[in-house]
Amino acid sequence: MSAPHKRLKLAAPVICCSIACVKALRVAGLVIVGMLAYGCASNRVAIFVAPSNETIETGTEMSFGGDGQIVFVYNHSSVPIVVTGLQLIDCENIKNSCDVQRLRVQVPAGQRTTLATVKPENPNRPYSFRFHYSWEQLHQ
């Protein structure tokens, strides 16, 4: 013989019909959301990361059209910098000028900026280059 099963009585949900009740539930909901947002907010302290040769990164990648190489600078520091010069060196089959280019390209903190798109003189032949660049911290 098995033990008799007891039925649990569930409480009926509260139905809010009056305008005052609906407003009270809205306010309560907003208070809960506000408490969650405040509790989840980070209390991070901004950290200064100086621009240096370790925090300023450069590189190249294929251009979107596939017809050249993009030269870019990535500023991993917490302050803006200015790229003041770019020179392509050891140029082989390059359409761009390989002379020193004086620049004033601002690179915001934590951002990447394109300096140049280097294209081949003859697209049917291989091309190659290296580059030097100079930068300084933006003085505001």
URNOR-V751607 format. One record per residue. N is the residue number from 0. RES is the residue in one letter. PHI is phi in whole degrees, 0 to 359 (999 if undefined). OMEGA is omega as a letter, one per 30 degrees, with the letter a starting at -180 (* if undefined). NEAR is the number of other C-alpha atoms within 12 Angstrom. Layout:
n,res,phi,omega,near
N,RES,PHI,OMEGA,NEAR
N,RES,PHI,OMEGA,NEAR
//
This chain:
n,res,phi,omega,near
0,M,999,a,4
1,S,263,a,4
2,A,289,a,5
3,P,294,l,6
4,H,276,l,7
5,K,263,l,6
6,R,269,l,6
7,L,275,l,6
8,K,265,l,6
9,L,269,l,6
10,A,289,l,7
11,A,288,l,6
12,P,295,l,6
13,V,281,l,10
14,I,251,a,11
15,C,260,a,13
16,C,250,a,11
17,S,271,l,11
18,I,297,a,11
19,A,297,l,11
20,C,293,l,14
21,V,297,l,15
22,K,298,l,14
23,A,297,l,15
24,L,293,l,18
25,R,298,l,15
26,V,298,l,14
27,A,299,l,14
28,G,296,l,14
29,L,295,l,14
30,V,297,a,14
31,I,295,l,14
32,V,298,l,14
33,G,298,l,14
34,M,295,l,13
35,L,295,l,13
36,A,297,l,12
37,Y,294,a,12
38,G,292,a,11
39,C,269,a,11
40,A,297,a,10
41,S,274,l,10
42,N,254,a,8
43,R,290,l,7
44,V,259,l,6
45,A,297,a,10
46,I,253,l,9
47,F,280,l,14
48,V,241,a,19
49,A,291,l,21
50,P,289,l,27
51,S,205,l,20
52,N,294,l,20
53,E,274,a,13
54,T,255,l,24
55,I,252,a,34
56,E,246,l,27
57,T,234,l,30
58,G,186,l,23
59,T,228,l,24
60,E,206,a,21
61,M,298,l,17
62,S,290,a,17
63,F,300,l,10
64,G,281,a,11
65,G,77,a,14
66,D,256,a,22
67,G,182,l,27
68,Q,240,l,28
69,I,269,l,26
70,V,259,a,29
71,F,232,l,29
72,V,235,l,38
73,Y,243,a,32
74,N,262,l,36
75,H,273,a,26
76,S,277,a,28
77,S,260,l,23
78,V,228,l,27
79,P,288,l,32
80,I,233,l,35
81,V,233,l,30
82,V,277,a,35
83,T,258,a,23
84,G,198,l,23
85,L,214,l,32
86,Q,224,l,26
87,L,277,l,28
88,I,231,a,21
89,D,50,a,16
90,C,285,l,22
91,E,232,l,22
92,N,59,a,23
93,I,250,l,27
94,K,284,a,23
95,N,294,l,27
96,S,291,l,23
97,C,261,l,23
98,D,282,l,18
99,V,297,l,17
100,Q,252,l,22
101,R,279,a,16
102,L,233,l,19
103,R,219,a,19
104,V,265,l,28
105,Q,280,l,28
106,V,236,a,33
107,P,298,l,23
108,A,302,l,25
109,G,71,a,23
110,Q,241,l,22
111,R,245,a,26
112,T,224,l,28
113,T,279,l,25
114,L,264,a,35
115,A,198,l,32
116,T,244,a,28
117,V,264,a,36
118,K,238,l,32
119,P,284,l,23
120,E,294,l,19
121,N,241,a,16
122,P,296,a,17
123,N,272,l,10
124,R,243,l,13
125,P,295,l,16
126,Y,221,l,22
127,S,204,l,25
128,F,193,l,27
129,R,232,l,21
130,F,209,l,28
131,H,241,l,24
132,Y,214,l,31
133,S,227,a,26
134,W,210,l,30
135,E,211,l,24
136,Q,290,l,28
137,L,288,l,22
138,H,262,a,9
139,Q,256,*,8
//
